[in-house]
């Protein structure tokens, strides 16, 4: 991949030419959609104001005062759309991500009972990301809703649970559902209580009964084509045994690529992802034009789980060109508590691997401390909301990542515009 990830000027011109007024945006329909102009909203500027004084804040403040149009950047990757506020993998989330300047959009790919491809973060998340439990389709779930139980003192004995898979229902049935914010209440006694677990730092404002429009993989491709952006589908690891009714893992991997070919999308616009190395190797062997920029995701939970320098070199030797670990894996603290590249980041660059990382703005209020797994290697240096821009700066300038996933793409898009990425 080239170091510069800004889209061609012609795309930016097309975006500007097709800018929508606020009223027209409210009337957008599936059959009459126009590519939105980039509108970053207030959050990036709030974050700049919240930064401690210093060189980076001065640079970003200067960018914040610019009056020219912000542009799309492929450095900014919309993680599931814009799930900080919108139901993930919904049409509304994708539209929000595009408006915020994301130059790459993600559809996580799962399959239905009739082996059609749809956008879901996991094959078995319908019970937390849709309204399925409130519909007759709940009877088809692998595990229908079971309420929490409590002892006589009111202590939780067993949490509420359910499991509803895309492979439990057909595509036609899937399309009757509505997306919701991904969450559940483990203390729920009813379905309504179970679905009401959205964290306080997110919102249900955009998850009403007329929004949360679910999408097939093919529909996401057509939408992203209209946006003029690149695409990064993730082949989700199945929770069912494969082959599934004769559908092999290889056929699943091939079907995903075939939908891009059928839609006339050039391989250079697609960054196919998987946590399974065999999927990457399959694409390298059978679809090399797509495989050469396939993204090998890493689900390491702690530093000892990360690959060694030798393992990273072996990835490159196998033809893998892009490694994508969580952001904490690429960052560390020096003796003065400054955020710096981790040893894994240095080893990956030495091996000749491109780096993409995930995912910013999933951890809620940073000033509270104890910011979870995404900051585990640098949490001692994180004390305020504006610190997310320091993290982006180190990832971009010192680690040298070629793209950053974010749940609110405007923040990364703002930085990319400031730095000319």
C-alpha positions as CSV (number, residue, x, y, z in Angstrom):
1,X,0.0,0.0,0.0
2,X,1.2,3.6,-0.7
3,X,2.1,5.7,2.3
4,X,-0.3,8.5,1.2
5,X,-3.9,7.4,1.9
6,X,-5.8,10.5,0.8
7,X,-8.4,9.7,-1.9
8,X,-7.8,11.1,-5.4
9,X,-8.7,14.8,-5.8
10,X,-11.4,13.8,-8.3
11,X,-13.3,12.0,-5.6
12,X,-13.0,15.0,-3.2
13,X,-14.4,17.2,-6.0
14,X,-17.3,14.8,-6.6
15,X,-18.0,14.9,-2.9
16,X,-18.0,18.6,-2.8
17,X,-20.2,18.9,-5.9
18,X,-22.8,16.6,-4.4
19,X,-23.0,18.2,-0.9
20,X,-26.5,18.0,0.6
21,X,-28.3,20.6,2.5
22,X,-29.5,19.7,6.0
23,X,-33.1,19.4,4.8
24,X,-32.2,17.3,1.8
25,X,-30.1,15.0,4.0
26,X,-33.2,14.3,6.1
27,X,-35.0,13.1,3.0
28,X,-32.4,10.7,1.7
29,X,-33.8,7.4,0.5
30,X,-32.3,4.2,-0.6
31,X,-33.2,4.8,-4.3
32,X,-32.1,8.4,-4.4
33,X,-28.9,8.7,-2.4
34,X,-26.2,11.3,-3.0
35,X,-22.7,11.2,-1.6
36,X,-22.5,13.5,1.4
37,X,-19.9,16.2,1.9
38,X,-17.6,15.8,4.9
39,X,-19.0,17.2,8.1
40,X,-16.9,16.5,11.2
41,X,-19.3,17.9,13.8
42,X,-18.2,19.3,17.2
43,X,-16.4,16.3,18.7
44,X,-12.9,16.6,17.2
45,X,-12.8,20.3,18.2
46,X,-14.0,19.4,21.7
47,X,-11.1,16.9,21.9
48,X,-8.5,19.5,20.8
49,X,-9.7,22.0,23.4
50,X,-9.4,19.3,26.0
51,X,-5.7,18.6,25.2
52,X,-2.9,19.8,27.5
53,X,-1.0,22.8,26.1
54,X,1.8,21.8,23.8
55,X,3.1,21.6,20.2
56,X,0.5,19.1,19.1
57,X,-2.4,21.1,20.5
58,X,-1.2,24.3,18.8
59,X,-0.9,22.4,15.4
60,X,-4.4,20.9,15.7
61,X,-5.9,24.2,16.9
62,X,-4.5,25.8,13.7
63,X,-6.2,23.1,11.7
64,X,-9.5,23.7,13.6
65,X,-9.6,27.3,12.4
66,X,-9.4,26.4,8.7
67,X,-12.4,27.4,6.6
68,X,-11.9,25.2,3.5
69,X,-13.8,22.0,3.1
70,X,-12.6,18.9,5.0
71,X,-12.0,15.9,2.7
72,X,-12.2,12.1,2.8
73,X,-9.2,10.2,3.9
74,X,-8.5,6.5,3.8
75,X,-6.4,6.9,6.9
76,X,-9.8,7.1,8.6
77,X,-11.6,3.7,8.8
78,X,-15.2,3.6,9.9
79,X,-15.4,0.7,12.4
80,X,-18.8,-0.9,11.9
81,X,-20.0,2.5,10.6
82,X,-20.3,4.9,13.5
83,X,-21.3,2.8,16.5
84,X,-20.5,5.3,19.2
85,X,-24.0,6.6,18.5
86,X,-25.6,4.6,15.7
87,X,-26.6,0.9,15.6
88,X,-23.6,-0.8,14.1
89,X,-23.6,-2.1,10.5
90,X,-26.8,-0.2,9.8
91,X,-27.4,2.0,6.8
92,X,-27.7,5.0,9.2
93,X,-24.3,4.1,10.8
94,X,-22.6,3.9,7.4
95,X,-24.1,7.2,6.3
96,X,-22.8,8.8,9.5
97,X,-19.3,7.4,8.9
98,X,-19.2,8.6,5.4
99,X,-20.3,12.1,6.4
100,X,-17.4,12.1,8.9
101,X,-14.8,11.6,6.2
102,X,-14.0,7.9,6.5
103,X,-12.3,6.8,3.3
104,X,-12.7,3.1,4.2
105,X,-15.9,1.5,5.4
106,X,-16.3,-1.9,7.1
107,X,-18.9,-4.6,6.7
108,X,-18.3,-7.5,9.0
109,X,-19.6,-10.5,7.0
110,X,-21.7,-13.3,8.5
111,X,-24.0,-15.8,6.7
112,X,-27.7,-16.6,7.1
113,X,-29.4,-20.0,7.2
114,X,-29.7,-19.9,3.4
115,X,-26.0,-19.0,3.1
116,X,-26.4,-15.4,2.1
117,X,-23.9,-12.8,3.3
118,X,-25.0,-10.0,5.7
119,X,-23.3,-7.3,7.7
120,X,-23.0,-8.3,11.4
121,X,-20.1,-8.1,13.8
122,X,-20.6,-11.7,14.8
123,X,-22.7,-14.6,13.5
124,X,-24.2,-14.9,17.0
125,X,-25.0,-11.3,18.0
126,X,-28.6,-10.8,16.8
127,X,-29.9,-10.9,20.4
128,X,-27.8,-7.9,21.4
129,X,-27.7,-5.9,18.1
130,X,-31.2,-6.3,16.8
131,X,-34.8,-6.5,18.0
132,X,-35.1,-10.2,17.2
133,X,-36.1,-11.1,20.7
134,X,-39.2,-8.9,20.4
135,X,-40.3,-10.6,17.2
136,X,-41.8,-14.1,16.3
137,X,-38.3,-15.0,15.0
138,X,-37.2,-15.3,18.7
139,X,-38.5,-18.8,18.6
140,X,-35.9,-19.7,16.0
141,X,-33.0,-18.6,18.1
142,X,-30.3,-21.1,19.2
143,X,-31.0,-20.1,22.8
144,X,-34.3,-18.2,23.3
145,X,-34.4,-15.5,26.1
146,X,-33.9,-16.8,29.6
147,X,-34.4,-14.3,32.5
148,X,-31.9,-13.7,35.2
149,X,-32.5,-15.4,38.5
150,X,-31.8,-14.0,42.0
151,X,-31.6,-15.4,45.5
152,X,-33.9,-14.3,48.4
153,X,-31.5,-11.5,49.2
154,X,-31.7,-10.1,45.6
155,X,-28.2,-11.3,44.6
156,X,-27.8,-12.3,41.0
157,X,-27.6,-16.1,40.8
158,X,-27.6,-16.6,37.0
159,X,-27.5,-13.7,34.4
160,X,-30.1,-13.4,31.7
161,X,-29.0,-14.9,28.4
162,X,-30.0,-15.6,24.8
163,X,-28.2,-16.5,21.6
164,X,-29.6,-15.7,18.2
165,X,-27.5,-16.4,15.1
166,X,-27.7,-15.1,11.6
167,X,-27.6,-18.8,10.6
168,X,-30.8,-19.4,12.6
169,X,-32.8,-17.4,10.1
170,X,-33.1,-16.8,6.3
171,X,-32.0,-13.7,4.5
172,X,-35.7,-12.7,4.1
173,X,-36.2,-13.1,7.8
174,X,-33.1,-11.1,8.6
175,X,-34.3,-8.2,6.6
176,X,-37.4,-7.8,8.7
177,X,-35.2,-7.0,11.8
178,X,-34.1,-3.6,13.0
179,X,-30.7,-2.8,14.4
180,X,-30.1,-1.5,18.0
181,X,-27.1,-0.4,20.0
182,X,-25.0,-3.5,20.9
183,X,-25.8,-4.1,24.5
184,X,-27.7,-6.2,27.0
185,X,-28.7,-6.1,30.7
186,X,-27.5,-9.3,32.5
187,X,-30.0,-8.6,35.3
188,X,-33.0,-8.6,33.1
189,X,-36.2,-10.4,34.0
190,X,-37.9,-9.5,30.7
191,X,-36.9,-9.1,27.1
192,X,-37.5,-5.4,27.3
193,X,-35.1,-5.1,30.3
194,X,-32.6,-7.3,28.5
195,X,-32.5,-5.0,25.4
196,X,-32.1,-1.9,27.6
197,X,-28.5,-2.1,28.5
198,X,-26.9,0.6,26.3
199,X,-23.9,2.1,28.1
200,X,-24.3,5.7,29.3
201,X,-21.6,7.1,27.0
202,X,-23.5,5.9,24.0
203,X,-27.1,6.7,23.1
204,X,-30.3,5.1,21.8
205,X,-31.4,8.4,20.1
206,X,-30.7,6.9,16.6
207,X,-32.0,3.4,17.3
208,X,-35.7,3.8,17.1
209,X,-38.2,1.6,15.3
210,X,-37.8,3.5,12.0
211,X,-34.0,3.4,11.9
212,X,-31.3,0.7,12.4
213,X,-31.7,-0.5,8.8
214,X,-29.9,-3.8,8.4
215,X,-27.9,-4.5,5.3
216,X,-26.7,-7.4,3.2
217,X,-23.0,-7.5,2.2
218,X,-24.0,-6.8,-1.4
219,X,-26.1,-3.8,-0.4
220,X,-23.1,-2.5,1.6
221,X,-20.9,-2.7,-1.5
222,X,-23.4,-0.7,-3.6
223,X,-23.7,1.9,-0.8
224,X,-20.0,2.3,-0.4
225,X,-19.6,2.6,-4.2
226,X,-22.0,5.6,-4.0
227,X,-19.9,7.1,-1.2
228,X,-16.8,6.7,-3.4
229,X,-14.8,5.0,-0.6
230,X,-12.7,1.9,-0.2
231,X,-14.1,-1.2,1.5
232,X,-12.8,-3.5,4.3
233,X,-15.0,-6.6,4.7
234,X,-14.2,-8.9,7.6
235,X,-14.9,-12.6,7.1
236,X,-16.3,-13.4,10.6
237,X,-15.2,-16.6,12.2
238,X,-18.2,-18.9,12.2
239,X,-19.6,-20.1,15.5
240,X,-21.2,-23.1,13.8
241,X,-19.3,-26.1,12.7
242,X,-18.0,-25.9,9.1
243,X,-19.0,-27.1,6.6
244,X,-22.5,-25.6,7.4
245,X,-25.0,-27.6,5.4
246,X,-22.3,-28.2,2.8
247,X,-21.0,-24.6,2.9
248,X,-17.3,-24.8,3.5
249,X,-15.0,-22.2,5.0
250,X,-13.3,-21.9,1.6
251,X,-16.6,-21.4,-0.2
252,X,-17.5,-18.7,2.4
253,X,-14.2,-16.9,1.8
254,X,-14.7,-17.1,-1.9
255,X,-18.3,-16.0,-1.8
256,X,-17.3,-12.8,-0.1
257,X,-14.8,-11.9,-2.8
258,X,-17.2,-13.0,-5.5
259,X,-19.6,-10.3,-4.4
260,X,-17.0,-7.6,-5.0
261,X,-16.2,-9.0,-8.4
262,X,-19.9,-9.2,-9.4
263,X,-20.3,-5.5,-8.3
264,X,-17.3,-4.5,-10.5
265,X,-15.2,-3.3,-7.5
266,X,-11.5,-3.2,-8.3
267,X,-9.3,-5.3,-6.0
268,X,-7.3,-2.3,-5.0
269,X,-10.4,-0.8,-3.3
270,X,-10.9,-3.8,-1.1
271,X,-9.0,-4.7,2.1
272,X,-10.4,-8.2,3.0
273,X,-9.9,-9.0,6.7
274,X,-9.9,-12.1,8.8
275,X,-8.6,-13.3,12.2
276,X,-8.0,-16.7,10.6
277,X,-4.7,-17.0,8.8
278,X,-6.1,-19.7,6.6
279,X,-8.6,-17.2,5.1
280,X,-5.7,-14.8,4.2
281,X,-3.7,-17.6,2.7
282,X,-6.8,-18.8,0.7
283,X,-7.2,-15.4,-0.8
284,X,-3.5,-15.2,-1.6
285,X,-3.6,-18.5,-3.4
286,X,-7.0,-18.2,-5.1
287,X,-7.6,-14.4,-5.4
288,X,-4.1,-12.9,-5.3
289,X,-5.3,-9.5,-6.6
290,X,-7.4,-9.2,-3.4
291,X,-5.1,-11.3,-1.2
292,X,-2.1,-9.0,-1.6
293,X,-3.7,-6.3,0.5
294,X,-5.7,-8.6,2.8
295,X,-5.5,-7.7,6.4
296,X,-4.5,-10.3,9.0
297,X,-6.3,-9.3,12.2
298,X,-4.8,-10.1,15.6
299,X,-7.0,-10.8,18.6
300,X,-4.2,-10.8,21.2
301,X,-5.6,-10.1,24.7
302,X,-2.3,-9.2,26.4
303,X,1.3,-8.4,25.5
304,X,2.5,-12.0,25.9
305,X,-0.1,-13.1,23.3
306,X,1.5,-11.0,20.6
307,X,3.6,-12.6,17.9
308,X,7.3,-12.6,18.1
309,X,9.6,-10.9,15.7
310,X,10.2,-14.3,14.0
311,X,6.5,-14.9,13.7
312,X,6.0,-11.5,12.1
313,X,8.7,-12.2,9.7
314,X,7.0,-15.5,8.9
315,X,3.8,-13.7,8.1
316,X,5.6,-11.6,5.5
317,X,7.3,-14.7,4.1
318,X,3.9,-16.3,3.6
319,X,2.8,-13.3,1.5
320,X,0.8,-11.4,4.2
321,X,1.4,-7.7,3.8
322,X,-0.8,-6.1,6.5
323,X,-1.0,-7.0,10.2
324,X,-3.8,-5.4,12.2
325,X,-3.5,-5.8,16.0
326,X,-5.5,-3.7,18.6
327,X,-4.1,-0.3,19.2
328,X,-2.6,-1.1,22.6
329,X,-0.4,-3.7,21.0
330,X,1.4,-1.0,19.0
331,X,2.0,1.4,21.9
332,X,4.1,1.5,25.1
333,X,5.3,4.0,27.7
334,X,8.9,5.1,28.1
335,X,10.6,6.0,31.4
336,X,9.0,9.5,31.3
337,X,5.5,8.1,30.7
338,X,5.5,9.3,27.1
339,X,3.6,7.2,24.6
340,X,6.0,5.5,22.2
341,X,5.9,2.6,19.7
342,X,5.9,-0.9,21.2
343,X,8.4,-3.6,20.5
344,X,5.8,-5.4,18.5
345,X,5.3,-2.3,16.3
346,X,9.0,-2.1,15.7
347,X,9.3,-5.8,14.9
348,X,6.4,-5.5,12.5
349,X,7.9,-2.6,10.7
350,X,11.3,-4.4,10.5
351,X,9.5,-7.4,9.0
352,X,8.1,-5.1,6.2
353,X,4.5,-5.3,7.3
354,X,2.0,-2.6,6.8
355,X,0.0,-1.8,10.0
356,X,-3.7,-1.0,10.5
357,X,-5.1,-0.8,14.0
358,X,-8.4,-1.0,15.9
359,X,-10.4,0.6,17.4
360,X,-10.5,4.1,18.9
361,X,-13.4,5.6,20.8
362,X,-14.9,2.4,22.2
363,X,-13.8,3.0,25.8
364,X,-16.2,5.6,27.1
365,X,-15.0,8.5,29.3
366,X,-11.1,8.4,29.3
367,X,-10.8,10.8,32.3
368,X,-12.3,8.2,34.6
369,X,-9.2,6.0,34.3
370,X,-9.2,2.2,34.0
371,X,-9.9,2.5,30.3
372,X,-10.1,-1.2,29.5
373,X,-8.2,-3.3,27.1
374,X,-7.8,-0.8,24.3
375,X,-5.5,1.3,26.5
376,X,-3.9,-1.4,28.6
377,X,-0.3,-0.7,27.8
378,X,-0.6,3.1,28.1
379,X,-3.4,3.7,30.5
380,X,-1.0,5.4,33.0
381,X,-0.6,8.2,30.5
382,X,-4.3,8.6,29.7
383,X,-6.1,11.2,31.9
384,X,-8.4,13.2,29.7
385,X,-10.6,13.0,26.6
386,X,-8.2,14.9,24.4
387,X,-5.5,12.2,25.0
388,X,-7.1,10.2,22.1
389,X,-5.5,12.7,19.7
390,X,-2.1,12.1,21.3
391,X,-2.7,8.4,20.7
392,X,-3.6,9.0,17.1
393,X,-0.5,11.2,16.6
394,X,1.9,8.5,17.9
395,X,0.2,5.8,15.8
396,X,0.5,7.9,12.7
397,X,3.8,9.7,13.1
398,X,5.9,7.3,15.2
399,X,4.4,3.8,14.6
400,X,3.5,4.6,11.0
401,X,0.1,2.9,10.7
402,X,-1.6,3.3,7.4
403,X,-5.1,3.4,8.8
404,X,-7.0,3.6,12.1
405,X,-10.4,2.1,12.8
406,X,-12.7,4.3,15.0
407,X,-16.2,4.1,16.3
408,X,-16.5,7.9,15.6
409,X,-14.5,8.4,12.4
410,X,-14.6,12.2,12.5
411,X,-11.8,12.3,15.1
412,X,-9.4,10.4,12.9
413,X,-10.6,12.2,9.8
414,X,-9.9,15.5,11.5
415,X,-6.3,14.5,12.3
416,X,-5.8,13.1,8.8
417,X,-6.9,16.4,7.3
418,X,-4.6,18.4,9.6
419,X,-1.6,16.2,8.8
420,X,-2.3,15.8,5.0
421,X,-2.7,12.1,5.2
